[in-house]
Amino acid sequence: MKTNKKINRDLILSGNMLQAILSIAIPVVINSFLQTMYNLTDTYWLGKIGTEQLAAINLVTPVQNIILNFGTGITVAGSVLIAQYIGARDDENAKSMANQIFVCAMIFAFVCAGVCFVSTPSIVRWLGADGVTFGYGTIYLQIVVLDMPLLYTINIYNAIRQAQGDTVRPMLLNFLGIIINMILDPLLMITLDLNITGAALATLLAKVPSAVIALWALTRTSHTVCLNLRHFRFEKEKLLSIFRVGLPTAIGGSTMQLGFLLMSKNVYKYGTQAMAAYGIGNKVNGLITLPSNGIGSAVATIVGQNIGANQYDRAERGYKLSRNISVVFLFVGGLILSRAPISRSIVSIFSDNDAVIGMAADFLSIMAFWCWTNGIHNATSGLFQGTGHTEVTMMIDATRLWVFRFLTLFICETVLNMGVRSVWYSVVVSNGISAALLYVLYRAKIWKKPALKRKK
């Protein structure tokens, strides 16, 4: 295991850059695909049951994402800080940081799971749901929030392994979860006729084996970076570093998801069919941009280790190559998927309602054509995260939703009277503007300014 870690570190710090990017990004893309399959499997089977169930899950998913994204600030901080310690060849502090991150994440997960379970009915009613949609949304959200301790155990494992340049094992771990989920969904939802309750239980139960394996792997002392909680104590300097890097990520991610929540509420006023179409379009677009997300994660790891080794030029070279690969891939892929016959065929997998298919295909076509801007956004976000400048990504994530998206939505709805298409265009316009701003900030060399102080 130490030999594998050394090979990964040497490849990132001095090996072939393209090989380093692909060796990290490809497993991350597959891993992200497996994660997305949790929701896509639910969407597929719920679409077979009814539009109300599909609308309910799409309405409440942003609430779950707000909570998860706030906690993700802890895991992002862990990945960045551990990567920089590894780049500096300071393995003892990398191990100590892993312990701090794990304890913080578990405290957050257990507290939030309890609070969210109790407040779910009020949240779903605030979203505007009523009747059967309210009932379905409440049941689904109350069950899935209980998986937070399991999910964070898996996420901490992923963060620690990715910081070391190992993204294969997290991929295999999530593959186990998705296989279990794909078996449980039809079994619980259709065979046992548990409806939306079955979808939520399948998502929860599928994470149990993966979380158990992740915890076992994290506590193995044969690993260079492992957990040792027997003599654990909080360390002020490391907690401040987690706070410094993680809080902006948490605020940026949760505020962005809150914006998504309000967008969902805005879409819901056009009816359950529009809500279902919005959810399908977003999920399929998420699959399209998976390579870009994976490359962004690779950038954060590569930049983090090279910054730790004080190799700024190599860090920038990794970012540029990653960005260019991502933009070209998304431009070509988006051009193909934006064709009406292709987009319609894809969305029809998730619904047999003609109105839903028409709106979802229109949404997907527009997003796919402009998805190349995500390549710039994700790679540049990875650059700022890897250097510890998470306040930059926080600012961009917040303004993308709260300024650019809602402003575009207002203009399209009230001035141009574009109806539900106002939502579709608000997404691509806000994504494009935020990508351009991130690129400008990169050119301003902000990422080269020291962001973290590591003490031994």
C-alpha positions as CSV (number, residue, x, y, z in Angstrom):
1,M,0.0,0.0,0.0
2,K,2.9,2.4,0.8
3,T,4.4,1.5,-2.6
4,N,1.2,2.3,-4.4
5,K,1.0,5.6,-2.6
6,K,4.6,6.4,-3.5
7,I,3.9,5.6,-7.2
8,N,0.8,7.9,-7.2
9,R,2.7,10.7,-5.5
10,D,5.7,10.4,-7.9
11,L,3.4,10.4,-10.9
12,I,1.6,13.6,-9.7
13,L,4.7,15.4,-8.7
14,S,7.1,14.5,-11.5
15,G,5.5,12.0,-13.9
16,N,3.7,12.4,-17.2
17,M,1.0,15.0,-16.6
18,L,-1.6,13.5,-19.0
19,Q,-1.2,10.1,-17.4
20,A,-1.6,11.7,-14.0
21,I,-4.8,13.5,-15.0
22,L,-6.3,10.5,-16.6
23,S,-5.3,8.1,-13.8
24,I,-7.2,10.2,-11.3
25,A,-10.0,11.5,-13.5
26,I,-11.2,8.3,-15.1
27,P,-12.0,6.5,-11.9
28,V,-13.6,9.7,-10.5
29,V,-15.8,9.9,-13.6
30,I,-16.9,6.3,-13.2
31,N,-17.3,6.9,-9.5
32,S,-19.5,10.0,-10.1
33,F,-21.5,8.0,-12.7
34,L,-22.2,5.3,-10.0
35,Q,-23.2,8.0,-7.6
36,T,-25.6,9.6,-10.1
37,M,-27.0,6.1,-10.8
38,Y,-28.5,6.1,-7.3
39,N,-30.9,8.9,-8.3
40,L,-31.3,7.8,-11.9
41,T,-32.4,4.4,-10.8
42,D,-35.0,6.0,-8.5
43,T,-36.0,8.3,-11.3
44,Y,-36.5,5.4,-13.8
45,W,-38.6,3.3,-11.5
46,L,-40.6,6.3,-10.1
47,G,-41.3,7.4,-13.7
48,K,-42.9,4.0,-14.2
49,I,-45.1,4.4,-11.2
50,G,-46.4,7.9,-11.8
51,T,-45.6,11.6,-12.4
52,E,-46.6,12.7,-8.9
53,Q,-43.9,10.5,-7.3
54,L,-41.3,11.7,-9.8
55,A,-42.3,15.4,-9.1
56,A,-42.1,14.8,-5.4
57,I,-38.6,13.4,-5.4
58,N,-37.4,16.2,-7.7
59,L,-38.9,18.8,-5.4
60,V,-37.2,17.6,-2.3
61,T,-33.8,16.4,-3.7
62,P,-32.4,20.0,-3.5
63,V,-33.1,20.0,0.3
64,Q,-31.1,16.9,0.7
65,N,-28.3,18.4,-1.4
66,I,-28.2,21.6,0.7
67,I,-27.4,19.5,3.8
68,L,-25.0,17.3,2.0
69,N,-23.1,20.2,0.3
70,F,-22.7,22.0,3.6
71,G,-21.1,18.9,5.1
72,T,-19.1,18.4,2.0
73,G,-17.1,21.4,3.0
74,I,-15.4,19.2,5.6
75,T,-14.5,16.5,3.1
76,V,-13.2,18.9,0.5
77,A,-11.1,20.5,3.2
78,G,-9.8,17.1,4.1
79,S,-8.9,16.2,0.5
80,V,-7.1,19.5,-0.1
81,L,-5.2,19.6,3.3
82,I,-4.2,16.0,3.2
83,A,-3.0,16.3,-0.4
84,Q,-0.8,19.3,0.5
85,Y,0.7,17.4,3.4
86,I,1.4,14.4,1.1
87,G,3.0,16.7,-1.5
88,A,5.2,18.1,1.3
89,R,6.0,14.5,2.3
90,D,4.6,15.1,5.8
91,D,2.7,11.8,6.3
92,E,2.3,12.1,10.1
93,N,0.4,15.4,9.8
94,A,-1.6,13.9,6.9
95,K,-2.7,11.1,9.2
96,S,-3.5,13.5,12.0
97,M,-5.6,15.6,9.6
98,A,-7.6,12.6,8.5
99,N,-8.6,11.9,12.2
100,Q,-9.7,15.5,12.7
101,I,-11.7,15.5,9.5
102,F,-13.5,12.2,10.3
103,V,-14.6,13.3,13.8
104,C,-15.9,16.6,12.5
105,A,-17.8,15.0,9.7
106,M,-19.4,12.4,12.0
107,I,-20.6,15.0,14.5
108,F,-22.1,17.0,11.7
109,A,-23.8,14.0,10.1
110,F,-25.5,12.7,13.2
111,V,-26.7,16.1,14.4
112,C,-28.1,17.1,10.9
113,A,-29.8,13.7,10.3
114,G,-31.8,14.1,13.6
115,V,-32.7,17.8,13.0
116,C,-33.7,17.2,9.4
117,F,-35.9,14.2,10.2
118,V,-37.9,16.2,12.6
119,S,-38.3,19.3,10.4
120,T,-39.0,17.6,7.1
121,P,-42.8,18.1,7.0
122,S,-42.4,21.9,7.5
123,I,-39.8,22.1,4.8
124,V,-41.8,20.2,2.2
125,R,-44.9,22.3,2.9
126,W,-42.8,25.5,2.6
127,L,-41.8,24.3,-0.9
128,G,-45.5,24.5,-1.9
129,A,-46.2,20.8,-2.0
130,D,-49.7,19.7,-1.1
131,G,-51.9,16.6,-1.4
132,V,-50.1,13.4,-2.6
133,T,-47.0,15.3,-3.6
134,F,-46.6,16.5,0.0
135,G,-47.0,13.0,1.3
136,Y,-44.6,11.5,-1.1
137,G,-42.0,14.2,-0.6
138,T,-42.1,14.0,3.2
139,I,-41.8,10.2,3.3
140,Y,-38.8,10.2,0.8
141,L,-36.9,13.0,2.5
142,Q,-37.3,11.7,6.1
143,I,-35.9,8.3,5.1
144,V,-32.9,9.4,2.9
145,V,-31.6,12.0,5.5
146,L,-31.0,9.0,7.8
147,D,-28.2,7.8,5.6
148,M,-26.0,10.9,6.4
149,P,-23.6,9.1,8.8
150,L,-23.2,6.3,6.2
151,L,-22.7,8.7,3.3
152,Y,-20.1,10.7,5.2
153,T,-18.1,7.7,6.2
154,I,-17.9,6.8,2.5
155,N,-17.1,10.4,1.5
156,I,-14.3,10.6,4.0
157,Y,-12.8,7.4,2.7
158,N,-13.1,8.8,-0.9
159,A,-11.4,12.1,0.2
160,I,-8.5,10.5,1.9
161,R,-7.8,8.1,-1.0
162,Q,-8.2,10.8,-3.6
163,A,-5.8,13.1,-1.7
164,Q,-3.2,10.3,-2.2
165,G,-4.0,10.0,-5.9
166,D,-5.9,6.8,-5.5
167,T,-9.4,7.0,-7.1
168,V,-9.8,3.4,-8.1
169,R,-10.7,2.0,-4.7
170,P,-13.5,4.6,-4.1
171,M,-14.8,3.7,-7.5
172,L,-15.0,0.0,-6.6
173,L,-16.6,0.8,-3.3
174,N,-19.4,2.8,-4.9
175,F,-19.8,0.2,-7.6
176,L,-20.9,-2.2,-4.8
177,G,-23.4,0.3,-3.6
178,I,-25.0,1.0,-7.0
179,I,-25.4,-2.8,-7.7
180,I,-27.2,-3.2,-4.4
181,N,-29.4,-0.2,-5.1
182,M,-30.3,-1.4,-8.6
183,I,-31.4,-4.7,-7.1
184,L,-33.3,-3.2,-4.2
185,D,-35.2,-0.5,-6.2
186,P,-37.5,-2.8,-8.3
187,L,-37.7,-5.3,-5.4
188,L,-38.9,-2.8,-2.8
189,M,-40.8,-0.4,-5.1
190,I,-42.5,-2.8,-7.5
191,T,-42.4,-6.4,-6.1
192,L,-43.2,-5.4,-2.5
193,D,-45.3,-2.4,-3.7
194,L,-43.6,0.1,-1.3
195,N,-43.8,2.9,-3.9
196,I,-41.7,5.9,-3.0
197,T,-40.9,4.5,0.4
198,G,-39.2,1.6,-1.4
199,A,-37.1,4.1,-3.4
200,A,-35.9,5.8,-0.2
201,L,-35.2,2.6,1.6
202,A,-33.2,1.2,-1.3
203,T,-31.0,4.3,-1.3
204,L,-30.5,4.0,2.4
205,L,-29.8,0.3,2.6
206,A,-27.5,0.3,-0.4
207,K,-25.0,2.5,1.5
208,V,-24.7,0.2,4.5
209,P,-22.2,-2.4,3.1
210,S,-20.1,0.4,1.5
211,A,-19.9,2.4,4.7
212,V,-18.9,-0.7,6.7
213,I,-16.1,-1.5,4.3
214,A,-15.0,2.1,4.2
215,L,-14.7,2.3,8.0
216,W,-12.8,-0.9,8.0
217,A,-10.4,0.3,5.4
218,L,-9.9,3.7,7.1
219,T,-8.9,2.0,10.4
220,R,-6.3,-0.3,8.9
221,T,-2.9,0.7,10.3
222,S,-1.1,-0.8,7.3
223,H,-2.3,2.3,5.3
224,T,0.0,5.3,5.5
225,V,-3.0,7.7,6.1
226,C,-5.4,5.9,8.4
227,L,-7.7,6.6,11.4
228,N,-6.6,6.1,15.0
229,L,-9.3,7.4,17.3
230,R,-8.2,5.7,20.5
231,H,-6.0,8.6,21.5
232,F,-7.8,11.3,19.5
233,R,-7.8,14.9,20.6
234,F,-8.8,18.0,18.8
235,E,-5.8,20.1,17.4
236,K,-6.5,23.8,17.2
237,E,-4.3,24.5,14.2
238,K,-5.8,21.7,12.2
239,L,-9.3,22.7,13.1
240,L,-8.6,26.2,12.0
241,S,-7.3,24.9,8.7
242,I,-10.4,22.8,8.2
243,F,-12.5,25.9,9.1
244,R,-10.5,28.1,6.8
245,V,-10.8,25.8,3.7
246,G,-14.0,24.0,4.5
247,L,-16.3,26.8,5.5
248,P,-16.3,28.7,2.2
249,T,-16.9,25.4,0.4
250,A,-19.8,24.6,2.7
251,I,-21.3,28.1,2.4
252,G,-20.9,28.2,-1.4
253,G,-22.2,24.7,-1.9
254,S,-25.2,25.0,0.4
255,T,-26.1,28.5,-0.9
256,M,-25.9,27.1,-4.4
257,Q,-28.2,24.2,-3.4
258,L,-30.6,26.6,-1.7
259,G,-30.7,28.4,-5.0
260,F,-31.5,25.1,-6.7
261,L,-34.3,24.6,-4.1
262,L,-35.8,28.0,-4.9
263,M,-35.5,27.2,-8.6
264,S,-37.4,23.9,-8.0
265,K,-40.1,25.9,-6.2
266,N,-40.3,28.3,-9.2
267,V,-40.5,25.4,-11.7
268,Y,-43.3,23.7,-9.6
269,K,-45.6,26.6,-10.3
270,Y,-45.7,25.4,-13.9
271,G,-47.1,22.0,-12.7
272,T,-45.9,18.5,-11.9
273,Q,-45.1,17.8,-15.5
274,A,-42.7,20.7,-15.7
275,M,-41.2,19.6,-12.4
276,A,-40.7,16.1,-13.7
277,A,-39.1,17.4,-16.9
278,Y,-36.8,19.7,-14.9
279,G,-35.6,16.8,-12.8
280,I,-35.0,14.5,-15.8
281,G,-33.1,17.2,-17.7
282,N,-30.9,18.0,-14.8
283,K,-30.0,14.4,-14.1
284,V,-29.2,13.6,-17.8
285,N,-27.1,16.7,-18.0
286,G,-25.3,15.6,-14.9
287,L,-24.3,12.5,-16.8
288,I,-23.0,14.6,-19.7
289,T,-20.8,16.7,-17.5
290,L,-19.4,13.8,-15.5
291,P,-16.0,13.9,-17.3
292,S,-15.7,17.6,-16.6
293,N,-16.5,17.0,-12.9
294,G,-13.9,14.2,-12.8
295,I,-11.2,16.3,-14.4
296,G,-12.0,19.1,-11.9
297,S,-11.4,16.6,-9.0
298,A,-8.2,15.5,-10.7
299,V,-7.1,19.2,-10.9
300,A,-7.7,19.7,-7.2
301,T,-5.6,16.7,-6.3
302,I,-2.7,17.4,-8.7
303,V,-2.6,21.1,-7.8
304,G,-2.8,20.3,-4.1
305,Q,0.1,18.0,-4.1
306,N,2.2,20.2,-6.4
307,I,1.5,23.3,-4.3
308,G,2.5,21.3,-1.2
309,A,5.8,20.5,-3.0
310,N,6.1,24.2,-4.0
311,Q,5.8,23.4,-7.8
312,Y,3.6,26.2,-9.0
313,D,4.5,25.9,-12.6
314,R,3.7,22.2,-12.8
315,A,0.4,22.8,-10.9
316,E,-0.6,25.4,-13.6
317,R,0.5,23.1,-16.4
318,G,-1.8,20.4,-15.0
319,Y,-4.7,22.9,-14.8
320,K,-4.3,24.1,-18.4
321,L,-4.1,20.6,-19.9
322,S,-7.1,19.5,-17.8
323,R,-9.2,22.5,-18.8
324,N,-8.5,22.1,-22.5
325,I,-9.3,18.4,-22.5
326,S,-12.6,19.0,-20.7
327,V,-13.7,21.9,-23.0
328,V,-13.1,19.9,-26.2
329,F,-14.8,16.8,-24.9
330,L,-17.9,18.6,-23.8
331,F,-18.1,20.7,-26.9
332,V,-18.1,17.7,-29.2
333,G,-20.4,15.6,-26.9
334,G,-22.8,18.5,-26.3
335,L,-23.1,19.2,-30.0
336,I,-24.2,15.6,-30.6
337,L,-26.6,15.3,-27.7
338,S,-28.2,18.7,-28.4
339,R,-29.8,17.3,-31.5
340,A,-33.6,17.0,-31.0
341,P,-34.0,13.4,-32.0
342,I,-31.2,12.3,-29.7
343,S,-32.3,14.3,-26.7
344,R,-35.8,13.1,-27.1
345,S,-34.8,9.5,-27.2
346,I,-32.7,9.9,-24.1
347,V,-35.3,11.5,-21.9
348,S,-38.0,9.1,-23.1
349,I,-36.2,6.4,-21.1
350,F,-37.4,8.1,-17.9
351,S,-41.0,9.0,-18.7
352,D,-43.8,7.9,-21.1
353,N,-45.7,11.2,-20.6
354,D,-45.6,13.1,-23.9
355,A,-45.7,16.5,-22.2
356,V,-42.9,15.6,-19.9
357,I,-40.8,14.2,-22.7
358,G,-41.2,17.3,-24.8
359,M,-40.2,19.7,-22.1
360,A,-37.3,17.6,-20.8
361,A,-35.9,17.1,-24.4
362,D,-36.1,20.9,-24.9
363,F,-34.3,21.5,-21.6
364,L,-31.6,18.9,-22.4
365,S,-31.0,20.2,-25.9
366,I,-30.3,23.7,-24.6
367,M,-28.0,22.6,-21.8
368,A,-26.1,20.1,-23.9
369,F,-25.2,22.7,-26.5
370,W,-23.7,25.0,-23.9
371,C,-22.2,22.4,-21.5
372,W,-18.6,23.1,-22.7
373,T,-18.6,26.1,-20.3
374,N,-18.7,23.6,-17.5
375,G,-15.3,22.5,-18.6
376,I,-13.8,25.9,-17.8
377,H,-15.9,26.2,-14.6
378,N,-14.9,22.8,-13.1
379,A,-11.2,22.8,-14.0
380,T,-10.7,26.3,-12.7
381,S,-12.7,25.6,-9.5
382,G,-10.4,22.6,-9.0
383,L,-7.4,24.9,-9.3
384,F,-8.7,27.3,-6.6
385,Q,-9.7,24.4,-4.3
386,G,-6.3,22.7,-4.7
387,T,-4.5,25.9,-3.6
388,G,-6.9,26.4,-0.7
389,H,-8.6,29.5,-2.1
390,T,-12.1,28.1,-1.6
391,E,-13.4,31.6,-0.9
392,V,-13.2,32.2,-4.6
393,T,-15.3,29.2,-5.5
394,M,-17.7,30.2,-2.7
395,M,-18.2,33.6,-4.2
396,I,-18.7,32.3,-7.7
397,D,-21.1,29.5,-6.7
398,A,-23.2,32.0,-4.7
399,T,-23.4,34.7,-7.4
400,R,-24.0,32.1,-10.2
401,L,-27.3,31.2,-8.5
402,W,-28.4,34.2,-6.6
403,V,-27.4,36.9,-9.0
404,F,-27.0,35.6,-12.6
405,R,-29.5,32.8,-12.6
406,F,-32.4,34.6,-10.9
407,L,-31.7,37.8,-12.8
408,T,-31.9,35.9,-16.1
409,L,-35.0,34.1,-14.9
410,F,-36.7,37.4,-14.0
411,I,-35.9,38.9,-17.4
412,C,-37.0,35.9,-19.4
413,E,-40.2,35.5,-17.4
414,T,-41.4,39.1,-17.0
415,V,-39.9,40.9,-20.0
416,L,-39.6,38.2,-22.6
417,N,-42.6,36.1,-21.5
418,M,-40.8,32.8,-22.2
419,G,-42.7,30.7,-19.7
420,V,-41.0,27.5,-18.5
421,R,-38.2,28.0,-21.0
422,S,-37.1,30.9,-18.8
423,V,-35.8,28.3,-16.4
424,W,-33.9,26.5,-19.2
425,Y,-32.1,29.6,-20.4
426,S,-31.4,30.9,-16.9
427,V,-29.3,27.8,-16.3
428,V,-27.1,28.1,-19.3
429,V,-26.6,31.8,-19.1
430,S,-25.6,31.7,-15.4
431,N,-23.2,28.8,-16.0
432,G,-21.5,30.7,-18.8
433,I,-21.1,33.9,-16.9
434,S,-19.6,32.1,-13.8
435,A,-17.2,30.2,-16.0
436,A,-16.0,33.5,-17.6
437,L,-15.5,35.1,-14.2
438,L,-13.5,32.1,-12.9
439,Y,-11.2,32.3,-15.9
440,V,-10.7,36.1,-15.3
441,L,-9.8,35.4,-11.7
442,Y,-7.4,32.7,-12.8
443,R,-5.7,35.2,-15.1
444,A,-5.4,37.6,-12.2
445,K,-3.1,35.1,-10.5
446,I,-5.1,35.0,-7.3
447,W,-4.5,31.3,-7.0
448,K,-0.7,31.8,-6.6
449,K,-1.1,33.8,-3.4
450,P,-0.5,31.6,-0.2
451,A,-3.7,30.5,1.3
452,L,-2.7,28.0,4.0
453,K,0.0,27.8,6.7
454,R,1.0,24.3,7.7
455,K,2.6,23.7,11.0
456,K,4.4,20.6,12.0
